[in-house]
Amino acid sequence: MGTLSVTVYGEAVLASCAKKHPASRNPLARFLKIARAAEWPHFAALKKTFSTADLGKETGKVIFNIGGNKYRLVARVNFSMRALLIDEILTHEQYNRETL
């Protein structure tokens, strides 16, 4: 029986960030490769892949630390549909945990 991986939406956000912050290109490409191959039936499984991922208190969005904590990738994850929608990518300086 084949496995169903995660479908990633919002790759234009990745491209825009990589253009604006060239140092983010390789870490974001690595994230994308890992996320596409992942099998996440629930948040605990996601945490096994990305141990530093956190849930936003107000929004329920998942916040991923990217590039040695230099960037925050904010996404909605629908575990039942195996989908990840990238909302935004912030630099460490732009990130404000209280608003997520």
N, C-alpha and C positions, 0 to 999 in steps of 0.2 A: 504494500500500500504506500503510495507517494505521500510526501509531506506537503503541507500548504504553508508557504512562507508569507511574510508580511508584504503588503502592497504599500508603497510609499508615494504619497501625494505631496506636491509643493516643492518639487525639485528646483523650480525657478528661484525660490528663496535661497537655496543653497548656492546656486550660480551667482546670484546677486551679492551674497556675502563674500564668496570667494573672489569676486571681482573687486569689491571694496576693500577686503582684507586678504591679500594674497597668502599670508601665512596660514589662513584657515583652510585653504584648498585641500591639502592632504588629510588633515584630521576629519574634515567633512566627508571626503570620499571614503575614508575608512568607516565612518559612522554609517554611511549609506550602504556600503557593502555588508556590514554586520547586520543592520536592520532588515535588509531585504532577505537575508538568509535565516532570520530568526523565526522561532515558533514561540509565540507568547500567548498562552491561553488566559493569562491573568498577570496582574502587576508583579507578583512575586517571581514569576518566570522572567519578566523583563529585568527585574533587579539582579537576577543571576547573570544576565548578559551585561548590563550596565549598572554596576553596584552603586554608583554615585547618583543615579537617577532619583528624582524626587517628585512628589505630587504637589502641585500648587494648591494651597489651602483654600482659596476662594473659587478657583476655576476647575480644578480637577485635571488640569493639563499636566503633562509630564515634562519635567525640565531635565535635560541631559547636559552634563558637563562635557565640553568638547575641547580638544587640544590642550590638555593639561590644565583645565579650568580657565582657559583664556576666553572661551565663548560659552554661551548658554543657548542651546537649541530647545525651543519651546514647541511642543506638539500635542495634538489630541491623538489618543490611541483608542481605537475601537477593537477590543480584544475579540469579541465574537465575530466581527467581520474581517479580522486580521488586517487592519488598516492603520496607517500612521499618516497623519496630516500635519505637515510642518507649518506652523503659524509664523514663527519669526526666529531669527538668530540674533542674539545680543552679545556685545562684548561684555567682559566681566564688569567693566565700569558702568555700562548701561543697565545691567541687570538689577532689578529691584524686587527681591523675593516677596515683599509685602503686597505687591500689585498682582501677583499670580496666585 
